[in-house]
Amino acid sequence: MDKTLERWLDWPQAWAVAALALIALLGWIGLPWGFGVYGPGLALACLILGLWLMGSAVWQMRRARTTVNPRGEPSALVTGGVFAISRNPIYLGDTFVLLAAAFWFDAILGLGVVAAFVLVVTERFIKLEEDRLGEAFGDDAAAWFLRTRRWL
């Protein structure tokens, strides 16, 4: 694989954008069933929740003066706020934004895309990030891993 493409694919945002495009395509193709009148309301609720999770997590990480870069070296272990709800509130926020897209585009098959996104992000990014946190923060990270779920 081309190194430039490989580096581009090594960012979670690239996977989120690809998933979003696929969900939009599935909505454009259309199916005879979907979310009906509930879709727009569910989309708005998921979008607000997703953006709040992401924004809160970034704010807390900046406040702790640690990196937001998924490949960066952490300088602080953030365990409060939204990080007490999920060890990965930014990825959880991405997931809610993708759910919002599935509801908005009335793409019921988009739920499968969301599930695939969760699997890819967990295997390709989260496990490596957790390994780095474990190496950097030892027992504190291990205790946080035990008390806070990876997703919800």
DSSP file with accessible surface (Angstrom, degrees, kcal/mol):
  #  RESIDUE AA STRUCTURE BP1 BP2  ACC     N-H-->O    O-->H-N    N-H-->O    O-->H-N    TCO  KAPPA ALPHA  PHI   PSI    X-CA   Y-CA   Z-CA
    1    1 A M              0   0  151      0, 0.0     2,-0.0     0, 0.0     5,-0.0   0.000 360.0 360.0 360.0 143.4    0.0    0.0    0.0
    2    2 A D     >  -     0   0  105      1,-0.1     4,-2.7     4,-0.1     5,-0.2  -0.334 360.0-132.4 -59.2 133.5    1.2    3.5   -0.8
    3    3 A K  H  > S+     0   0  138      1,-0.2     4,-2.5     2,-0.2     5,-0.2   0.854 105.3  53.7 -61.3 -35.8    2.8    5.1    2.4
    4    4 A T  H  > S+     0   0   86      2,-0.2     4,-2.1     1,-0.2    -1,-0.2   0.943 112.1  44.0 -64.9 -45.6    0.8    8.3    2.0
    5    5 A L  H  > S+     0   0   82      1,-0.2     4,-2.6     2,-0.2    -2,-0.2   0.917 112.8  52.7 -64.5 -41.2   -2.5    6.4    1.8
    6    6 A E  H  X S+     0   0   79     -4,-2.7     4,-0.7     1,-0.2    -2,-0.2   0.914 109.8  47.6 -62.3 -43.3   -1.5    4.2    4.7
    7    7 A R  H >< S+     0   0  151     -4,-2.5     3,-0.5     1,-0.2    -1,-0.2   0.890 111.5  51.5 -63.8 -39.1   -0.6    7.3    6.9
    8    8 A W  H >< S+     0   0  144     -4,-2.1     3,-1.1     1,-0.2     6,-0.3   0.915 108.8  50.4 -64.7 -41.8   -4.0    8.9    5.9
    9    9 A L  H 3< S+     0   0   39     -4,-2.6    -1,-0.2     1,-0.3    -2,-0.2   0.642  94.4  75.7 -71.1 -12.6   -5.9    5.7    6.9
   10   10 A D  T << S+     0   0   51     -4,-0.7    -1,-0.3    -3,-0.5    -2,-0.1   0.232  79.8  86.8 -85.2  15.4   -4.0    5.7   10.2
   11   11 A W  S X> S-     0   0   82     -3,-1.1     4,-1.2     1,-0.1     3,-0.9  -0.962  73.0-142.6-115.0 131.3   -6.3    8.5   11.5
   12   12 A P  H 3> S+     0   0    3      0, 0.0     4,-2.3     0, 0.0     5,-0.2   0.850 100.9  63.2 -60.1 -31.4   -9.6    7.8   13.2
   13   13 A Q  H 3> S+     0   0  106      1,-0.2     4,-2.7     2,-0.2     5,-0.2   0.856  98.1  55.8 -62.6 -34.3  -11.1   10.8   11.5
   14   14 A A  H <> S+     0   0    7     -3,-0.9     4,-2.3    -6,-0.3    -1,-0.2   0.912 108.7  47.0 -63.4 -41.5  -10.5    9.3    8.1
   15   15 A W  H  X S+     0   0   74     -4,-1.2     4,-2.5     2,-0.2    -2,-0.2   0.889 111.9  50.9 -67.1 -38.4  -12.5    6.2    9.1
   16   16 A A  H  X S+     0   0   15     -4,-2.3     4,-2.6     2,-0.2    -2,-0.2   0.924 111.2  47.4 -65.6 -42.9  -15.3    8.4   10.5
   17   17 A V  H  X S+     0   0   92     -4,-2.7     4,-2.6     2,-0.2    -2,-0.2   0.917 112.5  49.8 -64.9 -41.4  -15.5   10.4    7.3
   18   18 A A  H  X S+     0   0   54     -4,-2.3     4,-2.4     2,-0.2    -2,-0.2   0.920 111.8  48.3 -63.2 -42.2  -15.6    7.3    5.2
   19   19 A A  H  X S+     0   0    9     -4,-2.5     4,-2.6     2,-0.2    -2,-0.2   0.915 110.7  51.4 -63.9 -41.6  -18.3    5.8    7.4
   20   20 A L  H  X S+     0   0   70     -4,-2.6     4,-2.4     1,-0.2    -2,-0.2   0.924 110.3  48.6 -61.3 -44.0  -20.3    9.0    7.1
   21   21 A A  H  X S+     0   0   62     -4,-2.6     4,-2.4     2,-0.2    -1,-0.2   0.906 111.4  49.9 -63.4 -41.3  -20.0    9.0    3.3
   22   22 A L  H  X S+     0   0   78     -4,-2.4     4,-2.7     2,-0.2    -2,-0.2   0.909 109.9  50.5 -65.0 -40.2  -21.1    5.3    3.2
   23   23 A I  H  X S+     0   0    0     -4,-2.6     4,-2.3     2,-0.2    -2,-0.2   0.928 110.5  49.6 -63.0 -43.2  -24.1    6.1    5.4
   24   24 A A  H  X S+     0   0   30     -4,-2.4     4,-2.2     2,-0.2    -2,-0.2   0.915 111.0  50.1 -61.7 -41.9  -25.1    9.0    3.1
   25   25 A L  H  X S+     0   0   86     -4,-2.4     4,-2.4     2,-0.2    -2,-0.2   0.923 109.4  50.7 -62.1 -43.8  -24.8    6.7    0.1
   26   26 A L  H  X S+     0   0   38     -4,-2.7     4,-2.0     1,-0.2    -1,-0.2   0.883 110.7  49.8 -62.3 -37.0  -26.9    4.1    1.7
   27   27 A G  H  < S+     0   0   18     -4,-2.3    -1,-0.2     2,-0.2    -2,-0.2   0.880 109.2  51.6 -67.7 -36.7  -29.5    6.7    2.5
   28   28 A W  H  < S+     0   0  214     -4,-2.2    -2,-0.2     1,-0.2    -1,-0.2   0.898 108.9  50.3 -67.4 -39.2  -29.4    7.9   -1.1
   29   29 A I  H  < S-     0   0  109     -4,-2.4    -2,-0.2    -5,-0.1    -1,-0.2   0.926 101.5-164.8 -63.5 -44.3  -30.0    4.4   -2.4
   30   30 A G     <  -     0   0   34     -4,-2.0    -2,-0.1    -5,-0.2    -3,-0.1   0.343  16.6-138.4  76.0 151.8  -32.9    4.0    0.0
   31   31 A L        -     0   0   70     75,-0.3    77,-0.0     2,-0.2    -1,-0.0  -0.943  29.0-108.4-137.7 161.0  -34.9    1.1    1.2
   32   32 A P  S    S+     0   0  118      0, 0.0     2,-0.3     0, 0.0    -2,-0.0   0.599 103.1  50.3 -71.7  -6.7  -38.6    0.6    1.7
   33   33 A W        +     0   0  146     73,-0.1    75,-0.4     3,-0.0     2,-0.2  -0.924  64.2 126.9-128.8 157.2  -38.2    0.7    5.5
   34   34 A G  S    S-     0   0   30     -2,-0.3    73,-0.1    73,-0.1    69,-0.1  -0.819  70.1 -54.8-172.0-147.7  -36.4    3.1    7.8
   35   35 A F    >   -     0   0   32     -2,-0.2     3,-1.4     1,-0.2     4,-0.4   0.498  64.2-167.8 -99.0  -7.0  -36.8    5.3   10.8
   36   36 A G  G >   -     0   0   51      1,-0.2     3,-1.4     2,-0.2    -1,-0.2  -0.156  62.9 -10.8  59.0-141.3  -39.8    7.2    9.6
   37   37 A V  G 3  S+     0   0  127      1,-0.3     4,-0.5     2,-0.1    -1,-0.2   0.669 132.8  63.1 -69.0 -15.7  -40.9   10.3   11.4
   38   38 A Y  G <> S+     0   0  172     -3,-1.4     4,-2.5     1,-0.2     5,-0.3   0.696  82.0  83.4 -81.1 -19.8  -38.6    9.5   14.3
   39   39 A G  H <> S+     0   0    1     -3,-1.4     4,-2.8    -4,-0.4     5,-0.2   0.918  88.5  46.2 -53.2 -54.9  -35.5    9.8   12.2
   40   40 A P  H  > S+     0   0   69      0, 0.0     4,-2.4     0, 0.0    -1,-0.2   0.914 115.1  47.1 -60.3 -40.5  -34.9   13.6   12.3
   41   41 A G  H  > S+     0   0   48     -4,-0.5     4,-2.3     2,-0.2    -2,-0.2   0.922 114.2  46.7 -66.4 -43.5  -35.5   13.8   16.1
   42   42 A L  H  X S+     0   0   74     -4,-2.5     4,-2.6     2,-0.2     5,-0.2   0.891 111.4  53.4 -63.6 -38.8  -33.2   10.9   16.8
   43   43 A A  H  X S+     0   0    5     -4,-2.8     4,-2.7    -5,-0.3    -2,-0.2   0.936 109.6  47.0 -61.3 -47.1  -30.7   12.4   14.5
   44   44 A L  H  X S+     0   0  104     -4,-2.4     4,-2.6     2,-0.2     5,-0.2   0.931 112.9  48.8 -62.3 -44.8  -30.7   15.8   16.3
   45   45 A A  H  X S+     0   0   59     -4,-2.3     4,-2.4     1,-0.2    -2,-0.2   0.930 114.3  45.4 -62.5 -44.8  -30.5   14.1   19.7
   46   46 A C  H  X S+     0   0   15     -4,-2.6     4,-2.9     2,-0.2    -1,-0.2   0.892 112.5  51.5 -67.1 -38.6  -27.5   11.9   18.6
   47   47 A L  H  X S+     0   0   69     -4,-2.7     4,-2.8    -5,-0.2     5,-0.3   0.945 111.6  46.2 -63.6 -46.4  -25.8   14.8   17.0
   48   48 A I  H  X S+     0   0  103     -4,-2.6     4,-2.4    -5,-0.2    -2,-0.2   0.941 115.3  46.6 -62.1 -46.3  -26.0   17.0   20.1
   49   49 A L  H  X S+     0   0   68     -4,-2.4     4,-2.6    -5,-0.2    -2,-0.2   0.928 113.5  49.0 -62.8 -44.3  -24.9   14.2   22.3
   50   50 A G  H  X S+     0   0    0     -4,-2.9     4,-2.4     2,-0.2    -2,-0.2   0.929 113.1  45.5 -62.4 -46.6  -22.0   13.3   20.0
   51   51 A L  H  X S+     0   0   96     -4,-2.8     4,-2.9     1,-0.2     5,-0.2   0.890 112.7  51.8 -65.9 -36.8  -20.7   16.9   19.7
   52   52 A W  H  X S+     0   0  131     -4,-2.4     4,-2.8    -5,-0.3     5,-0.3   0.931 110.2  48.6 -64.0 -45.8  -21.1   17.4   23.4
   53   53 A L  H  X S+     0   0    5     -4,-2.6     4,-2.3     2,-0.2    -2,-0.2   0.945 115.4  44.0 -59.2 -48.4  -19.0   14.3   24.2
   54   54 A M  H  X S+     0   0   36     -4,-2.4     4,-2.6     2,-0.2     5,-0.2   0.941 116.0  46.5 -63.5 -48.7  -16.3   15.3   21.7
   55   55 A G  H  X S+     0   0   43     -4,-2.9     4,-2.5     1,-0.2    -2,-0.2   0.917 113.4  48.7 -61.5 -43.6  -16.2   18.9   22.8
   56   56 A S  H  X S+     0   0   23     -4,-2.8     4,-2.6    -5,-0.2    -1,-0.2   0.911 112.2  49.0 -63.3 -42.2  -16.1   18.0   26.5
   57   57 A A  H  X S+     0   0    0     -4,-2.3     4,-2.5    -5,-0.3     5,-0.2   0.934 112.4  46.9 -65.0 -45.8  -13.4   15.5   26.1
   58   58 A V  H  X S+     0   0   48     -4,-2.6     4,-2.8     2,-0.2     5,-0.3   0.932 112.4  50.8 -62.6 -43.4  -11.2   17.8   24.1
   59   59 A W  H  X S+     0   0  152     -4,-2.5     4,-2.5    -5,-0.2    -2,-0.2   0.932 112.0  46.9 -59.4 -45.6  -11.7   20.6   26.6
   60   60 A Q  H  X S+     0   0   29     -4,-2.6     4,-1.8     1,-0.2    -1,-0.2   0.896 113.0  48.7 -65.5 -39.0  -10.8   18.3   29.5
   61   61 A M  H  <>S+     0   0   30     -4,-2.5     5,-2.4     2,-0.2     4,-0.2   0.907 112.6  47.6 -68.0 -41.2   -7.7   17.1   27.7
   62   62 A R  H ><5S+     0   0  158     -4,-2.8     3,-1.3     1,-0.2    -2,-0.2   0.908 110.3  52.8 -63.9 -41.8   -6.5   20.6   26.8
   63   63 A R  H 3<5S+     0   0  166     -4,-2.5    -1,-0.2     1,-0.3    -2,-0.2   0.864 110.2  47.6 -61.8 -35.6   -7.2   21.7   30.4
   64   64 A A  T 3<5S-     0   0   40     -4,-1.8    -1,-0.3    -5,-0.2    -2,-0.2   0.432 112.7-124.7 -83.0  -2.4   -5.0   18.8   31.6
   65   65 A R  T < 5 +     0   0  206     -3,-1.3     2,-0.3    -4,-0.2    -3,-0.2   0.891  65.3 132.5  58.9  43.4   -2.3   19.8   29.0
   66   66 A T      < -     0   0   10     -5,-2.4    -1,-0.2     9,-0.1    -2,-0.1  -0.827  61.0 -86.1-119.3 164.5   -2.2   16.4   27.4
   67   67 A T        -     0   0   41      6,-0.4     9,-0.1    -2,-0.3     8,-0.1  -0.354  19.3-166.2 -73.3 146.7   -2.4   15.4   23.8
   68   68 A V        +     0   0   40     -2,-0.1    -1,-0.1     6,-0.0    -6,-0.0   0.538  62.1 109.6 -98.2 -15.0   -5.6   14.9   21.8
   69   69 A N    >   -     0   0   67      1,-0.2     3,-1.6     4,-0.1    -2,-0.1  -0.442  68.4-143.2 -64.5 121.4   -3.5   13.3   19.0
   70   70 A P  T 3  S+     0   0   14      0, 0.0    -1,-0.2     0, 0.0   -59,-0.0   0.720 102.6  43.4 -63.8 -17.5   -4.4    9.5   19.0
   71   71 A R  T 3  S+     0   0   90      2,-0.1    -2,-0.1    58,-0.0   -60,-0.0   0.427  96.8 104.5-101.9  -2.2   -0.7    8.8   18.2
   72   72 A G  S <  S-     0   0   17     -3,-1.6    -6,-0.0     1,-0.1     0, 0.0  -0.246  79.3-103.3 -78.0 166.6    0.7   11.3   20.6
   73   73 A E        -     0   0  137      2,-0.0    -6,-0.4    63,-0.0     2,-0.1  -0.809  37.7-127.6 -90.4 121.8    2.3   10.5   24.0
   74   74 A P        -     0   0   24      0, 0.0     3,-0.1     0, 0.0    -8,-0.1  -0.413  22.2-173.9 -71.1 142.0    0.0   11.3   26.9
   75   75 A S  S    S+     0   0   80      1,-0.3     2,-0.3    -2,-0.1    -9,-0.1   0.469  72.6  28.6-110.5  -7.4    1.3   13.6   29.6
   76   76 A A  S    S-     0   0   28     -9,-0.1     2,-0.7     2,-0.0    -1,-0.3  -0.990  72.0-128.5-150.5 148.0   -1.7   13.3   31.9
   77   77 A L        -     0   0   38     -2,-0.3     2,-0.6    -3,-0.1    56,-0.0  -0.894  24.4-159.2 -98.7 112.9   -4.3   10.6   32.7
   78   78 A V        +     0   0   21     -2,-0.7   -17,-0.1     1,-0.1    -2,-0.0  -0.848  28.2 152.6 -97.0 118.0   -7.7   12.3   32.4
   79   79 A T        +     0   0   44     -2,-0.6    -1,-0.1     5,-0.0     2,-0.1   0.446  45.3  79.8-125.0  -4.6  -10.3   10.2   34.3
   80   80 A G  S >  S+     0   0   35      3,-0.1     3,-2.0     4,-0.1     5,-0.2  -0.308  81.9  17.1 -97.2-177.2  -13.0   12.7   35.4
   81   81 A G  G >  S-     0   0   51      1,-0.3     3,-1.9     2,-0.2     4,-0.4  -0.298 135.5  -4.5  58.9-132.4  -15.9   14.3   33.6
   82   82 A V  G >> S+     0   0    5      1,-0.3     4,-1.9     2,-0.2     3,-0.9   0.747 130.3  68.1 -67.2 -18.9  -16.9   12.5   30.4
   83   83 A F  G <4 S+     0   0   15     -3,-2.0    -1,-0.3     1,-0.2    -2,-0.2   0.579  92.7  59.4 -76.8  -7.8  -13.9   10.2   30.9
   84   84 A A  G <4 S+     0   0   58     -3,-1.9    -1,-0.2    -4,-0.1    -2,-0.2   0.632 108.5  45.3 -87.2 -16.4  -15.7    8.8   34.0
   85   85 A I  T <4 S+     0   0   84     -3,-0.9     2,-0.3    -4,-0.4    64,-0.3   0.837 131.5   2.2 -88.8 -42.4  -18.5    7.7   31.6
   86   86 A S     <  -     0   0    0     -4,-1.9    -1,-0.4    66,-0.1    64,-0.2  -0.996  56.1-137.5-147.8 142.1  -16.4    6.3   28.8
   87   87 A R  S    S+     0   0   31     62,-2.2    63,-0.2    -2,-0.3    64,-0.1   0.662 108.6  39.4 -72.6 -13.3  -12.7    5.7   28.4
   88   88 A N     >  +     0   0   12     62,-0.7     4,-2.6    61,-0.3    -1,-0.3  -0.464  64.3 156.3-134.2  62.5  -13.1    6.9   24.8
   89   89 A P  H  > S+     0   0    1      0, 0.0     4,-2.4     0, 0.0     5,-0.1   0.809  75.9  55.1 -65.8 -26.6  -15.6    9.8   24.8
   90   90 A I  H  > S+     0   0   41      2,-0.2     4,-2.6     1,-0.2     5,-0.2   0.954 112.3  42.3 -69.6 -45.9  -14.3   11.3   21.5
   91   91 A Y  H  > S+     0   0   15      2,-0.2     4,-2.3     1,-0.2    -1,-0.2   0.883 114.1  52.6 -66.3 -35.5  -14.8    8.0   19.7
   92   92 A L  H  X S+     0   0   10     -4,-2.6     4,-2.3     2,-0.2    -1,-0.2   0.920 109.0  50.3 -63.7 -40.4  -18.1    7.6   21.4
   93   93 A G  H  X S+     0   0    0     -4,-2.4     4,-2.3     2,-0.2    -2,-0.2   0.919 108.4  51.9 -62.2 -43.5  -19.0   11.1   20.1
   94   94 A D  H  X S+     0   0   24     -4,-2.6     4,-2.4     1,-0.2    -1,-0.2   0.912 108.7  52.2 -56.2 -42.6  -18.0   10.0   16.6
   95   95 A T  H  X S+     0   0   13     -4,-2.3     4,-2.5     1,-0.2    -2,-0.2   0.911 108.4  49.2 -63.4 -42.1  -20.2    7.0   17.0
   96   96 A F  H  X S+     0   0   35     -4,-2.3     4,-2.5     2,-0.2    -1,-0.2   0.879 109.3  52.6 -66.4 -35.5  -23.2    9.2   18.0
   97   97 A V  H  X S+     0   0   34     -4,-2.3     4,-2.1     2,-0.2    -2,-0.2   0.918 109.9  48.8 -65.4 -39.8  -22.6   11.5   15.0
   98   98 A L  H  X S+     0   0    4     -4,-2.4     4,-2.3     2,-0.2    -2,-0.2   0.900 110.0  51.1 -66.5 -38.6  -22.6    8.5   12.7
   99   99 A L  H  X S+     0   0   37     -4,-2.5     4,-2.6     2,-0.2     5,-0.2   0.915 107.4  54.2 -61.2 -40.8  -25.8    7.3   14.3
  100  100 A A  H  X S+     0   0    8     -4,-2.5     4,-3.0     1,-0.2    -2,-0.2   0.917 108.0  49.8 -58.6 -42.0  -27.2   10.8   13.7
  101  101 A A  H  X S+     0   0    8     -4,-2.1     4,-3.0     2,-0.2     6,-0.3   0.916 108.8  51.4 -63.9 -43.0  -26.3   10.4   10.0
  102  102 A A  H  <>S+     0   0    0     -4,-2.3     5,-2.5     1,-0.2     4,-0.3   0.925 114.6  43.5 -60.7 -42.9  -28.0    7.0    9.8
  103  103 A F  H ><5S+     0   0   27     -4,-2.6     3,-0.8     3,-0.2    -2,-0.2   0.924 115.5  48.5 -67.3 -43.6  -31.2    8.5   11.3
  104  104 A W  H 3<5S+     0   0  166     -4,-3.0    -2,-0.2     1,-0.2    -1,-0.2   0.914 116.1  41.5 -64.1 -45.3  -31.0   11.7    9.2
  105  105 A F  T 3<5S-     0   0   82     -4,-3.0    -1,-0.2    -5,-0.2    -2,-0.2   0.414 107.5-125.6 -83.9   3.0  -30.5    9.9    5.9
  106  106 A D  T < 5 +     0   0   67     -3,-0.8     2,-0.9    -4,-0.3   -75,-0.3   0.886  57.0 153.8  54.4  42.1  -33.1    7.2    6.9
  107  107 A A    > < +     0   0    4     -5,-2.5     3,-1.6    -6,-0.3     4,-0.4  -0.775  22.4 177.3-106.7  87.7  -30.4    4.6    6.3
  108  108 A I  T >  S+     0   0   49     -2,-0.9     3,-1.5   -75,-0.4     4,-0.4   0.866  83.6  58.4 -61.7 -32.3  -31.2    1.6    8.4
  109  109 A L  T >> S+     0   0   96      1,-0.3     4,-1.0     2,-0.2     3,-1.0   0.707  88.0  77.9 -70.3 -14.6  -28.3   -0.3    6.9
  110  110 A G  H <> S+     0   0    0     -3,-1.6     4,-2.4     1,-0.2    -1,-0.3   0.767  78.9  70.0 -63.4 -22.6  -26.1    2.6    8.3
  111  111 A L  H <> S+     0   0   67     -3,-1.5     4,-2.2    -4,-0.4    -1,-0.2   0.874  96.7  51.8 -63.2 -34.3  -26.5    0.9   11.7
  112  112 A G  H <> S+     0   0   48     -3,-1.0     4,-2.4    -4,-0.4    -1,-0.2   0.873 107.2  52.2 -67.3 -36.4  -24.2   -1.8   10.4
  113  113 A V  H  X S+     0   0   19     -4,-1.0     4,-2.5     2,-0.2    -2,-0.2   0.914 108.4  51.3 -64.6 -41.0  -21.7    0.8    9.2
  114  114 A V  H  X S+     0   0    9     -4,-2.4     4,-2.3     2,-0.2    -2,-0.2   0.935 110.1  48.9 -62.1 -44.6  -21.8    2.3   12.7
  115  115 A A  H  X S+     0   0   54     -4,-2.2     4,-2.1     1,-0.2    -1,-0.2   0.915 111.1  50.0 -62.1 -41.8  -21.1   -1.1   14.2
  116  116 A A  H  X S+     0   0   48     -4,-2.4     4,-2.9     1,-0.2     5,-0.2   0.903 108.1  53.8 -63.4 -40.0  -18.2   -1.7   11.8
  117  117 A F  H  X S+     0   0    8     -4,-2.5     4,-2.9     1,-0.2     5,-0.3   0.929 107.3  51.0 -59.1 -45.5  -16.8    1.7   12.7
  118  118 A V  H  X S+     0   0   35     -4,-2.3     4,-2.2     1,-0.2    -1,-0.2   0.927 112.4  46.6 -59.4 -44.3  -16.8    0.7   16.4
  119  119 A L  H  X S+     0   0  116     -4,-2.1     4,-2.4     2,-0.2     5,-0.3   0.932 114.3  46.4 -64.8 -45.8  -15.0   -2.5   15.6
  120  120 A V  H  X S+     0   0   43     -4,-2.9     4,-3.2     1,-0.2     5,-0.4   0.940 114.0  47.2 -63.6 -47.0  -12.4   -0.9   13.4
  121  121 A V  H  X>S+     0   0    0     -4,-2.9     5,-2.5    -5,-0.2     4,-2.1   0.908 112.2  51.0 -63.7 -39.9  -11.7    2.0   15.8
  122  122 A T  I  <>S+     0   0   13     -4,-2.2     5,-2.1    -5,-0.3     6,-0.2   0.954 119.3  35.2 -61.9 -48.9  -11.4   -0.4   18.8
  123  123 A E  I  <5S+     0   0  115     -4,-2.4    -2,-0.2    -5,-0.2    -1,-0.2   0.887 125.0  39.1 -74.3 -40.6   -8.9   -2.7   17.0
  124  124 A R  I  <5S+     0   0   90     -4,-3.2    -3,-0.2    -5,-0.3    -2,-0.2   0.779 135.5   2.4 -85.4 -27.0   -6.9   -0.1   15.0
  125  125 A F  I  X5S+     0   0   10     -4,-2.1     4,-2.4    -5,-0.4    -3,-0.2   0.731 117.9  57.0-126.9 -53.6   -6.7    2.7   17.6
  126  126 A I  I  ><S+     0   0    0     -5,-2.5     4,-2.9     1,-0.2     5,-0.2   0.913 105.6  50.6 -61.0 -46.4   -8.2    2.2   21.0
  127  127 A K  H  ><S+     0   0   75     -5,-2.1     4,-1.9    -6,-0.3    -1,-0.2   0.903 113.1  47.2 -61.4 -38.4   -6.3   -0.8   22.1
  128  128 A L  H  > S+     0   0   94     -6,-0.2     4,-2.1     2,-0.2    -1,-0.2   0.899 112.1  50.1 -67.9 -40.4   -3.0    0.8   21.1
  129  129 A E  H  X S+     0   0   36     -4,-2.4     4,-2.4     1,-0.2    -2,-0.2   0.909 110.0  50.5 -63.7 -40.7   -3.9    4.0   22.9
  130  130 A E  H  X S+     0   0   16     -4,-2.9     4,-2.6     1,-0.2    -1,-0.2   0.879 107.5  53.9 -66.0 -37.0   -4.8    2.0   26.0
  131  131 A D  H  X S+     0   0   97     -4,-1.9     4,-2.4    -5,-0.2    -1,-0.2   0.926 109.4  48.2 -60.7 -44.3   -1.5    0.2   25.9
  132  132 A R  H  X S+     0   0   51     -4,-2.1     4,-2.4     2,-0.2    -2,-0.2   0.903 111.9  49.2 -63.2 -41.0    0.3    3.6   25.8
  133  133 A L  H  X S+     0   0   32     -4,-2.4     4,-2.8     2,-0.2     5,-0.2   0.910 110.5  51.1 -64.3 -41.0   -1.8    4.8   28.7
  134  134 A G  H  X S+     0   0   27     -4,-2.6     4,-1.7     1,-0.2    -2,-0.2   0.910 112.2  46.3 -62.3 -41.9   -0.9    1.6   30.7
  135  135 A E  H  < S+     0   0  162     -4,-2.4    -1,-0.2     1,-0.2    -2,-0.2   0.902 118.5  41.8 -66.1 -40.5    2.8    2.1   30.0
  136  136 A A  H  < S+     0   0   52     -4,-2.4    -2,-0.2    -5,-0.2    -1,-0.2   0.851 129.8  23.1 -77.4 -34.7    2.7    5.7   31.0
  137  137 A F  H >X S-     0   0   47     -4,-2.8     3,-1.6     1,-0.2     4,-0.9   0.344  80.7-175.8-122.4   4.0    0.5    5.6   34.0
  138  138 A G  H 3X S+     0   0   34     -4,-1.7     4,-2.4     1,-0.3     3,-0.2   0.000  71.4  12.0  47.6-120.4    0.7    2.0   35.3
  139  139 A D  H 3> S+     0   0  141      1,-0.2     4,-2.5     2,-0.2    -1,-0.3   0.813 126.8  57.7 -64.0 -33.1   -1.6    1.2   38.2
  140  140 A D  H <> S+     0   0  116     -3,-1.6     4,-2.0     2,-0.2    -1,-0.2   0.926 110.3  43.8 -63.2 -43.4   -3.6    4.4   37.9
  141  141 A A  H  X S+     0   0    0     -4,-0.9     4,-2.9    -3,-0.2    -2,-0.2   0.922 112.3  53.0 -66.1 -43.0   -4.5    3.5   34.3
  142  142 A A  H  X S+     0   0   46     -4,-2.4     4,-1.7     1,-0.2    -2,-0.2   0.905 109.5  48.8 -59.6 -42.0   -5.2   -0.1   35.3
  143  143 A A  H  X S+     0   0   43     -4,-2.5     4,-1.8     2,-0.2    -1,-0.2   0.904 111.8  48.8 -64.9 -41.1   -7.6    1.1   38.0
  144  144 A W  H  X S+     0   0    5     -4,-2.0     4,-2.2     1,-0.2    -2,-0.2   0.914 108.2  54.3 -64.8 -40.9   -9.3    3.5   35.6
  145  145 A F  H  < S+     0   0   47     -4,-2.9    -1,-0.2     1,-0.2    -2,-0.2   0.871 109.9  48.7 -59.8 -35.9   -9.7    0.6   33.0
  146  146 A L  H  < S+     0   0  158     -4,-1.7    -1,-0.2    -5,-0.2    -2,-0.2   0.856 117.8  37.7 -74.0 -35.3  -11.4   -1.5   35.7
  147  147 A R  H  < S+     0   0  154     -4,-1.8     2,-0.5    -5,-0.1    -2,-0.2   0.665 113.9  55.2 -93.5 -15.8  -13.9    1.1   36.8
  148  148 A T  S  < S-     0   0    8     -4,-2.2    -1,-0.1    -5,-0.2   -62,-0.1  -0.974  80.1-128.5-123.7 128.4  -14.7    2.8   33.4
  149  149 A R        -     0   0  181     -2,-0.5   -62,-2.2   -64,-0.3   -61,-0.3  -0.318  19.0-121.3 -71.9 155.9  -16.0    0.9   30.4
  150  150 A R  S    S+     0   0   69    -64,-0.2   -62,-0.7   -63,-0.2    -1,-0.1   0.890 102.4   1.9 -63.5 -45.4  -14.3    1.3   27.0
  151  151 A W              0   0   46      1,-0.3   -63,-0.2   -64,-0.1   -59,-0.1   0.767 360.0 360.0-107.7 -74.0  -17.5    2.5   25.3
  152  152 A L              0   0  103    -66,-0.1    -1,-0.3   -65,-0.1    -2,-0.1  -0.998 360.0 360.0-140.0 360.0  -20.4    2.8   27.7
